[in-house]
Amino acid sequence: MSTPTNRHRGGPVEPSTGALRPLGLDEISIVGGFWGERQTLNAEVILDHCEKWMERIGWIGNFDRAAAGTIGAEHAGIEFVDSEIYKLLEAMAWELGRRPDPELEVRYSTLVSRVAAAQDVDGYLHTSFGRPGQPERYSNLEWGHELYSFGHLIQAAVARIRAGNDDELVAVARRLADHLYRVFGPSGRVAVCGHPEIEPALAEFSRATGDTRYRELARLFVERRGTGTLGPIHYGPEYFQDEMPVRDATILRGHAVRALYLASGALDVAVETQDAALADAVTTQWANTVARRTYVTGGIGSHHLDEAFGDDYELPPDRAYSETCAGIASVMLSWRLLLQHGDEKYADLMERALLNTVLVSPRADGKAFYYTNTLHQRVDGTVPREDELNARAQASLRAPWFEVSCCPTNIARTLASLELYFATATATGVQLHQYGDYDINTALNAGVMQLSVRSGYPFDGVITVRVLGAPDAEADVALRIPEWAQGAATAQLNGEAVPTSGARATIRRVFIPGDEITLVIPMEPRVTHPHPSIDAVRGTVAVERGPLVMCLESTDLPDGRGVDGVCIDLGQPLVATSAGARATVVLTADVAAAWPYSSGSLAGTPIATRQVALVPYLSWANRGPSTMRVWIPVAHLHHDRDIPMTGRRSV
């Protein structure tokens, strides 16, 4: 039986202090449009897809066998598949908090009961360790992912609390967190998990329950990192972020997801313990990583072997790992920094990562996913079988499930809680950071503010905010102006121009119902040049339209051509289409050579120019196997001697 809580419901992160206050499920809701379509797909397809796959291949059944004492060595899946069930439970909890559904509530409660039945008397709960025929508890902290899995269970419990309930899963999480405090707390074992995740989970569980022991344990795990508690591995201690203390690092490094989860937890700890030095360290790490180790899509991680960051400016498009989970982790960290500092640069990166990394992963039908996100596909993808597990980094098209399937469930929990990253409040106003169709109803010091936000974003740049209710005192509404639109965006209040400068258009007044704010963000396609130190894309450009990164896909080229041997003509204008752009490209003849080097140029001979479609990167590979590239070589032409335009195709 669920017991409603009386606490403010809140979102995934609710710091005790900060420049901005996050909104909870009872304060903001997506009501349709682009993001509404994604949330509906998640609720109606993705949640069910994840649950059925994990039931079919025995990952959920692990809990039944553990409860019955029969699991032994017959564990289905790798050591940390428990975490995928926990992420699914988190997604379900957010979805139920967003939109009550009796059928989903039954599925959720049944799954929670199966998990709870496997919990040991002392609170420990893992299906891969600690039972007859299995390794001992905490015997492989480098690779076992026990604490990582526990972190996801605890985050699922936070979601349930924030959705307004204190019931069975929350009780399971409390017993587990108490166990962890006894084993690893101030008087316990000095150790950390090879994969961070427990740190932000414990910090948030402390915020949600009011139990400061969990915050203290999160602090201990953060402070122990970088002190050599993990054993040596062939990737080196940097892989675990264990070569130096968190507060001494100036950039994110090692395994990308681990680094971002750790930074998120470290910032949570810093905020709750008023540790300014630790908070400053995380802020610096974010800034340096964005400046030197982030793809144009907002993706992170350029190494396949160790799923890690490369060196500064090591950002090869064709070998981009850019894991979907790293994109989600980037959003998690940027959101925390936005709440602390109130700087819209963090919302800018969130938008980039959400639209151009996270949303690339799910197929249009919600039944297949990318684990990694290349920026240059050289050969047509291979269609995976819909009923088989796939190797995570070998899927050249979206696959229904992976042997390591952390990304589909991570997508599910992110989409289910998406609106909670869109807007914030202060004592005197509301700040809009992401755009779509959503409603806000939140209390300011002077009274309740009710807003209706509508737009065709990310394809259309007109955002309309209608005031449905307002305090009888001055209040402010602030709208983010993306970095790429600053100086060009315009704003109006009830048809009258209002000033815009910098990263926000802010209107302060005594609002009355019926007031209407309109922000117009230019959405013309634009050329983006890479930093000169990114050797892998020197001589190329990307095209962006509004917040969307575009790509060239072979589906839109003539005669079965791939994307190699195509250059963009920057002497011709880019043209906007309803969802993308058209560009003039030069097609070149293939170059056959016995040796791929020469003292002269090996550039292909231009044979034709034509206009082709550039499509949003988030939608690529939804039309069948194709080649694709985000960074397009620049054609060097003398426009008084151009070759003729041929075969113009309508787009």
C-alpha positions in Angstrom: 0.0 0.0 0.0 1.5 3.3 -1.0 1.8 6.1 1.5 1.7 9.6 0.1 4.4 11.9 1.3 3.9 15.4 2.4 7.2 16.7 1.1 7.6 19.0 -1.8 7.6 16.5 -4.7 10.6 17.8 -6.5 12.6 16.3 -9.4 15.7 14.1 -9.9 17.9 16.7 -8.2 16.8 19.0 -5.3 19.7 20.8 -3.8 19.2 22.7 -0.5 20.8 25.8 -1.9 21.5 27.3 -5.3 20.8 30.1 -7.7 17.7 28.4 -9.1 15.0 26.1 -7.7 14.0 23.0 -9.7 10.3 22.4 -10.4 8.6 19.2 -9.4 6.1 16.9 -11.2 3.3 18.9 -9.6 4.6 22.2 -11.0 5.4 21.4 -14.7 4.0 19.1 -17.3 4.7 18.5 -21.0 1.4 18.7 -22.8 2.3 17.8 -26.4 4.5 18.8 -29.3 8.0 17.5 -30.1 8.8 16.4 -26.5 5.3 15.2 -25.8 5.6 12.8 -28.8 8.8 11.4 -27.2 7.3 11.0 -23.8 4.3 9.2 -25.3 6.6 6.9 -27.2 8.4 6.2 -24.0 5.3 5.5 -22.0 3.6 3.4 -24.7 6.5 1.5 -26.3 9.9 1.9 -24.7 9.0 1.0 -21.1 7.2 -2.2 -22.3 10.1 -3.0 -24.7 12.6 -2.8 -21.9 10.5 -4.9 -19.5 9.8 -7.6 -22.0 13.4 -8.0 -23.1 14.6 -8.3 -19.6 11.9 -10.8 -18.7 12.6 -12.8 -21.8 16.4 -13.2 -21.3 16.1 -13.8 -17.5 17.5 -10.6 -16.1 14.3 -10.0 -14.0 14.1 -13.7 -13.3 17.4 -13.4 -11.5 15.6 -11.9 -8.5 13.1 -14.8 -8.4 15.9 -17.3 -8.4 17.8 -15.3 -5.8 14.8 -15.1 -3.5 14.3 -18.9 -3.9 17.9 -19.6 -3.1 18.4 -21.4 -6.5 20.4 -18.9 -8.5 24.0 -20.1 -7.7 26.1 -19.8 -10.8 23.0 -19.7 -13.1 22.9 -15.9 -13.2 21.5 -14.5 -16.5 23.6 -11.7 -18.0 26.7 -9.8 -16.8 27.3 -8.9 -13.2 25.4 -5.6 -13.2 22.2 -6.3 -15.0 20.3 -5.6 -11.8 20.9 -2.0 -12.5 18.8 -2.1 -15.7 15.8 -3.3 -13.7 16.4 -0.5 -11.3 16.5 2.1 -14.1 13.3 0.7 -15.5 11.7 1.0 -12.1 12.9 4.6 -11.9 11.4 5.3 -15.3 8.1 3.7 -14.2 8.1 5.8 -11.0 8.5 9.1 -12.9 6.0 8.1 -15.5 3.4 7.2 -12.8 4.1 10.5 -11.1 3.6 12.3 -14.4 0.5 10.5 -15.5 -1.2 7.9 -13.2 -1.9 4.6 -15.0 -3.5 1.7 -13.1 -2.1 -0.9 -15.5 1.4 0.5 -15.2 1.0 0.8 -11.4 0.3 -3.0 -11.3 3.4 -3.8 -13.4 5.5 -1.5 -11.3 4.3 -2.9 -8.0 4.7 -6.5 -9.1 8.3 -5.8 -10.3 9.1 -4.1 -7.0 7.8 -7.1 -5.0 10.0 -9.4 -7.1 13.0 -7.3 -6.4 12.2 -6.9 -2.7 11.9 -10.6 -2.2 15.6 -11.1 -3.1 16.8 -8.7 -0.4 18.9 -10.2 2.4 18.0 -9.7 6.0 20.9 -7.2 6.5 19.8 -5.1 3.5 22.2 -6.4 0.9 20.6 -6.9 -2.5 22.5 -8.2 -5.5 21.8 -11.2 -7.7 25.5 -11.8 -8.8 27.3 -11.9 -5.5 27.1 -13.2 -2.0 25.0 -16.4 -2.5 26.1 -20.1 -2.7 28.0 -20.7 -5.9 28.7 -17.0 -6.4 31.7 -14.7 -5.6 31.7 -13.1 -2.1 30.1 -9.7 -1.5 32.4 -6.8 -2.4 35.1 -9.2 -3.7 35.5 -7.3 -7.0 34.9 -3.6 -6.4 36.9 -2.8 -9.6 34.5 -4.6 -12.0 31.6 -6.0 -10.0 29.5 -2.9 -10.1 27.7 -3.8 -6.8 27.6 -0.2 -5.5 26.9 1.1 -9.0 23.8 -1.1 -9.1 22.8 -0.1 -5.6 23.0 3.5 -6.7 20.4 2.9 -9.4 18.1 1.2 -7.0 18.4 4.1 -4.6 17.7 6.6 -7.5 14.6 4.6 -8.4 13.5 5.1 -4.8 14.1 8.8 -5.0 11.9 9.0 -8.0 9.1 7.2 -6.1 9.4 9.6 -3.2 9.5 12.6 -5.6 6.4 11.3 -7.3 4.6 11.5 -4.0 4.9 8.0 -2.5 6.8 6.3 0.3 6.2 2.6 -0.1 7.9 -0.8 -0.7 10.8 0.2 -3.0 11.6 3.1 -0.7 11.8 0.7 2.3 14.1 -1.6 0.3 16.3 1.4 -0.5 16.5 2.5 3.1 17.5 -1.0 4.3 20.2 -1.1 1.6 21.5 2.4 2.3 21.7 1.5 6.1 23.6 -1.6 5.2 26.0 0.4 3.1 26.6 2.9 5.9 27.4 0.1 8.3 29.8 -1.6 5.8 31.5 1.5 4.2 30.7 4.4 6.6 33.0 6.2 9.0 33.8 3.0 11.0 33.7 0.7 8.0 35.7 -0.5 5.1 37.7 2.2 3.2 36.8 1.5 -0.4 35.0 2.8 -3.5 33.2 1.2 -6.5 35.0 1.0 -9.8 31.9 2.6 -11.5 30.7 5.8 -9.7 26.9 6.1 -9.3 26.4 5.5 -5.7 27.6 9.0 -4.9 24.8 11.1 -6.5 22.3 8.4 -5.5 23.2 8.6 -1.8 23.4 12.4 -1.8 19.9 12.7 -3.4 18.5 10.0 -1.1 19.7 12.1 1.9 17.9 15.1 0.4 14.7 13.1 -0.2 14.6 11.4 3.2 16.3 13.9 5.5 18.8 11.3 6.7 22.2 12.9 6.8 24.1 9.6 7.2 23.6 9.0 3.5 25.1 12.3 2.6 28.1 11.6 4.8 28.6 8.2 3.1 28.4 9.9 -0.3 31.0 12.4 0.9 33.3 9.6 2.0 33.1 7.8 -1.3 34.0 11.1 -3.1 36.9 11.8 -0.8 38.3 8.3 -1.1 38.4 8.4 -4.9 41.9 9.0 -6.1 43.6 7.5 -3.1 44.4 4.1 -4.6 41.7 2.0 -3.0 41.1 0.2 -6.4 43.4 -2.3 -7.8 45.6 -1.8 -10.9 44.1 -2.4 -14.3 45.6 -2.3 -17.8 43.8 0.9 -18.7 45.4 2.6 -15.7 43.8 4.2 -12.6 42.6 7.2 -14.7 39.9 4.9 -16.1 38.4 4.8 -12.7 39.2 8.5 -11.9 41.4 7.0 -9.2 44.7 8.5 -10.1 44.1 11.8 -8.2 41.5 13.2 -5.7 38.4 14.7 -7.3 39.2 18.2 -6.0 42.6 18.1 -7.6 41.5 17.3 -11.2 41.0 20.1 -13.7 39.3 18.2 -16.5 37.2 15.1 -16.8 39.1 12.0 -17.9 39.0 8.3 -18.1 35.7 6.4 -18.7 33.3 9.1 -19.7 30.1 7.8 -18.0 32.0 7.1 -14.8 33.6 10.5 -14.8 30.3 12.4 -15.3 28.5 10.4 -12.6 31.3 11.0 -10.2 31.4 14.7 -10.9 27.6 14.9 -10.4 27.9 13.2 -7.0 30.9 15.4 -6.1 28.9 18.5 -6.8 25.9 17.2 -4.8 28.2 16.6 -1.9 29.9 20.0 -2.2 26.6 21.8 -2.2 25.2 20.0 0.8 28.5 20.4 2.8 29.2 23.9 1.7 32.6 22.8 0.2 33.3 25.6 -2.1 36.7 24.2 -3.2 35.1 20.9 -4.3 32.3 22.7 -6.1 34.8 25.0 -7.9 36.8 21.9 -9.0 33.8 20.3 -10.6 32.8 23.6 -12.3 36.4 23.9 -13.7 36.3 20.3 -14.9 33.0 20.9 -16.8 34.4 24.1 -18.5 37.7 22.5 -19.6 35.9 19.4 -20.9 33.4 21.4 -22.9 36.2 23.4 -24.4 38.5 20.6 -25.4 36.8 17.2 -25.2 33.2 17.5 -26.4 31.8 16.7 -29.9 29.7 19.2 -31.8 26.7 17.0 -30.9 27.4 17.4 -27.2 28.6 13.8 -27.2 31.5 12.8 -25.0 34.1 10.0 -25.3 36.3 9.2 -28.3 37.8 5.9 -27.3 36.1 2.6 -28.0 38.5 0.4 -26.1 37.9 1.9 -22.7 34.8 4.1 -23.4 36.9 7.0 -22.4 37.7 10.6 -23.2 40.6 11.1 -25.5 43.3 13.8 -25.1 42.4 17.4 -25.7 40.9 17.9 -29.1 41.1 14.2 -29.9 37.6 14.1 -31.4 37.6 11.8 -34.5 34.1 11.7 -36.0 34.4 8.2 -37.5 35.7 6.7 -34.3 33.4 8.7 -31.9 32.2 6.5 -29.1 29.9 9.2 -27.8 28.0 6.7 -25.7 24.3 7.5 -25.2 24.7 7.1 -21.4 27.5 9.6 -21.4 25.1 12.1 -23.1 22.6 11.5 -20.4 25.3 11.9 -17.7 26.3 15.2 -19.3 22.8 16.4 -18.9 22.8 15.3 -15.3 26.0 17.3 -14.5 25.0 20.4 -16.5 21.6 20.5 -14.8 23.3 20.5 -11.4 25.6 23.3 -12.4 22.7 25.3 -13.9 20.8 25.1 -10.6 23.9 26.3 -8.7 25.1 29.1 -10.9 22.1 30.1 -12.9 24.3 30.4 -16.1 22.5 29.5 -19.3 25.7 28.1 -20.8 24.8 24.9 -18.9 21.3 24.8 -20.4 22.9 25.3 -23.8 24.9 22.2 -23.4 21.9 20.3 -22.1 19.9 21.2 -25.2 22.8 20.2 -27.4 23.3 16.8 -25.7 19.5 16.1 -25.4 18.7 16.8 -29.1 21.9 15.6 -30.7 23.1 12.7 -28.6 20.4 11.4 -26.3 17.6 11.5 -28.9 19.7 9.9 -31.6 19.7 6.6 -29.7 16.0 5.4 -29.9 14.7 4.4 -33.3 11.6 6.2 -34.5 9.4 3.2 -33.3 11.0 3.1 -29.9 12.1 -0.6 -30.3 15.8 -0.3 -31.1 18.7 1.9 -29.8 22.2 3.1 -30.5 24.6 2.5 -27.7 27.3 4.6 -29.4 26.8 7.5 -31.7 29.3 7.9 -34.6 29.5 11.1 -36.5 30.7 9.4 -39.7 29.4 6.1 -41.0 31.6 4.9 -43.9 29.7 1.8 -44.9 26.0 0.9 -45.0 24.8 -0.4 -41.7 23.9 -4.0 -41.1 20.3 -4.6 -40.2 20.4 -6.4 -36.8 18.0 -9.3 -36.0 15.1 -8.1 -33.9 15.2 -11.1 -31.6 18.9 -11.4 -30.8 21.3 -9.7 -28.4 23.9 -7.4 -30.0 27.4 -6.4 -29.1 27.1 -2.9 -27.8 29.6 -1.1 -30.0 29.2 -3.2 -33.1 25.7 -2.2 -34.0 25.9 -0.1 -37.2 22.1 0.3 -37.0 20.0 0.7 -33.9 19.6 -2.7 -32.2 16.7 -3.9 -30.1 18.8 -5.0 -27.1 22.5 -5.4 -26.1 24.5 -7.7 -24.0 25.2 -4.6 -22.0 22.0 -2.7 -22.3 22.5 0.3 -20.1 21.4 2.8 -22.7 17.7 1.8 -23.4 16.8 1.9 -19.7 18.7 5.2 -19.3 16.7 6.6 -22.2 13.5 5.4 -20.5 14.2 7.1 -17.2 15.4 10.3 -18.9 12.3 10.7 -21.1 10.0 9.9 -18.2 11.4 12.8 -16.2 12.2 15.1 -19.0 10.1 18.1 -18.1 11.9 18.4 -14.8 14.9 19.7 -16.7 13.0 22.4 -18.6 12.4 25.3 -16.2 13.3 26.6 -12.7 12.0 29.2 -10.2 13.3 31.8 -7.8 11.5 33.7 -5.1 10.4 36.3 -7.6 10.2 34.6 -11.0 10.4 31.7 -13.4 13.2 30.8 -15.8 12.6 28.9 -19.0 15.6 26.9 -20.2 14.3 24.4 -22.7 11.4 24.9 -25.2 8.5 22.8 -26.2 4.8 22.6 -25.2 4.4 22.6 -21.4 2.5 24.2 -18.6 3.9 25.6 -15.3 2.0 26.2 -12.0 4.4 27.2 -9.3 4.4 29.3 -6.1 6.6 32.4 -5.9 7.0 34.5 -2.7 4.2 36.9 -3.8 1.8 34.2 -5.1 1.2 31.6 -7.8 2.6 32.0 -11.3 0.8 30.0 -14.1 2.3 29.9 -17.6 1.5 28.2 -20.8 4.6 27.6 -23.1 4.0 26.7 -26.7 6.4 26.4 -29.7 7.3 24.3 -32.7 10.8 24.0 -31.3 13.3 22.6 -32.3 12.2 23.1 -35.9 10.5 26.5 -35.4 12.0 29.4 -33.4 8.8 31.1 -32.2 8.2 30.5 -28.5 4.9 31.9 -27.0 4.4 32.2 -23.3 0.9 33.1 -22.1 0.3 34.2 -18.5 -2.6 32.2 -17.1 -2.2 33.4 -13.5 0.2 35.7 -11.7 0.9 37.3 -8.3 -0.5 40.8 -7.5 3.1 42.0 -7.4 6.1 42.3 -9.6 7.5 39.1 -10.9 9.9 38.1 -13.7 9.8 35.6 -16.5 13.2 34.9 -18.2 13.6 33.0 -21.5 17.0 31.5 -22.5 18.5 32.8 -25.7 20.8 30.1 -27.0 24.4 31.1 -27.5 24.2 30.7 -31.3 21.2 33.1 -31.4 22.4 35.9 -29.1 22.2 39.3 -30.8 19.7 38.0 -33.3 16.8 36.9 -31.2 13.9 39.3 -30.6 11.2 39.4 -27.9 7.8 41.1 -27.5 5.4 41.6 -24.6 1.8 41.9 -25.9 3.1 42.9 -29.3 5.5 45.6 -28.0 9.3 45.0 -28.4 11.3 44.4 -25.3 15.1 44.4 -24.9 17.1 41.3 -25.3 20.7 41.0 -24.4 23.1 38.2 -23.6 21.7 34.8 -22.7 18.2 35.8 -21.5 15.2 37.9 -22.4 13.8 38.9 -19.0 10.5 40.6 -18.5 9.7 42.0 -15.0 6.4 43.5 -14.2 3.1 43.0 -12.5 1.7 40.4 -14.9 -2.0 39.9 -15.5 -3.7 36.9 -17.0 -3.7 37.2 -20.8 -0.2 38.7 -21.0 1.7 37.2 -23.9 5.5 37.0 -24.3 6.9 36.0 -27.7 10.5 35.1 -28.3 11.7 34.7 -31.9 14.9 32.7 -32.3 16.4 32.7 -35.8 16.5 29.2 -37.3 18.4 29.7 -40.5 21.0 27.0 -41.3 24.5 28.1 -40.4 28.0 26.8 -41.0 30.0 25.6 -38.0 33.8 25.5 -38.2 35.9 23.2 -36.0 38.7 24.3 -33.7 42.0 24.2 -35.6 43.4 21.7 -33.1 40.8 19.1 -33.9 43.0 17.5 -36.6 40.5 14.8 -37.5 38.0 17.4 -39.0 40.4 20.0 -40.4 39.1 21.2 -43.8 35.5 20.3 -43.0 32.5 22.1 -41.7 29.3 21.0 -40.0 25.8 22.6 -40.6 23.5 23.4 -37.8 19.9 24.6 -38.0 18.7 26.1 -34.7 19.6 23.7 -32.0 19.9 20.7 -34.3 23.1 19.4 -35.8 22.5 18.4 -39.4 24.1 15.5 -41.3 24.5 14.3 -44.9 23.0 10.8 -45.4 23.5 8.7 -48.5 19.8 8.2 -48.7 19.6 11.7 -50.1 22.4 11.3 -52.6 21.9 10.1 -56.2 22.8 6.8 -57.8 23.6 4.9 -54.7 26.6 7.1 -53.8 28.0 7.1 -50.3 28.9 10.2 -48.4 32.6 10.1 -49.3 33.5 12.0 -52.5 31.0 14.7 -51.5 32.2 18.3 -50.7 30.1 21.2 -49.6 30.2 24.4 -51.7 30.3 27.3 -49.2 30.0 29.8 -52.1 26.3 28.9 -52.3 23.7 29.7 -49.6 22.2 27.1 -47.3 18.5 26.9 -47.5 16.1 26.0 -44.7 13.6 23.2 -45.1 10.8 22.3 -42.7 13.0 20.1 -40.6 16.5 20.5 -42.0 18.4 22.2 -44.7 19.6 22.1 -48.3 23.2 22.6 -49.3 25.0 22.7 -52.6 27.5 19.9 -52.8 30.1 18.9 -55.3 30.3 15.2 -56.3 33.8 14.0 -57.2 35.0 10.9 -59.1 36.4 8.1 -57.1 40.2 8.1 -56.9 41.9 4.7 -57.6 45.4 4.4 -56.4 47.8 1.6 -55.6 49.3 3.7 -52.9 47.0 6.1 -51.0 49.6 9.0 -50.9 51.2 11.2 -53.6 53.5 14.1 -54.1 50.6 15.8 -55.8 46.9 16.2 -55.0 44.8 13.1 -54.9 41.6 15.1 -54.8 38.8 13.6 -56.9 37.8 15.3 -60.1 34.5 17.2 -59.7 31.8 15.7 -61.9 28.6 17.4 -60.8 27.1 19.9 -58.4 23.6 19.6 -56.9 21.5 20.6 -54.0 21.0 17.8 -51.4 19.1 17.5 -48.2 20.8 17.7 -44.9 18.7 16.0 -42.2 18.7 16.3 -38.4 21.4 14.0 -37.0 18.9 12.8 -34.4 16.8 11.2 -37.3 19.6 9.5 -39.3 19.4 5.8 -40.1 15.6 5.7 -39.7 15.2 5.1 -43.4 17.3 1.9 -43.7 21.0 1.3 -44.0 23.1 4.3 -45.1 26.3 6.1 -44.9 26.4 9.4 -43.1 28.7 12.2 -42.0 28.3 15.3 -39.8 31.6 17.0 -40.8 31.6 17.6 -44.6 34.8 18.5 -46.6 34.8 22.0 -48.1 35.0 22.2 -51.9 37.6 24.7 -53.2 36.1 26.1 -56.4 36.6 29.1 -58.6 33.0 30.2 -59.0 33.6 31.8 -62.3 34.4 28.4 -63.6 32.1 26.1 -61.7 30.8 22.9 -63.2 27.1 23.1 -64.1 24.4 22.2 -61.6 22.8 18.9 -62.4 19.7 16.9 -61.5 18.3 19.3 -58.8 16.2 17.1 -56.5 13.3 18.6 -54.5 13.6 18.1 -50.8 
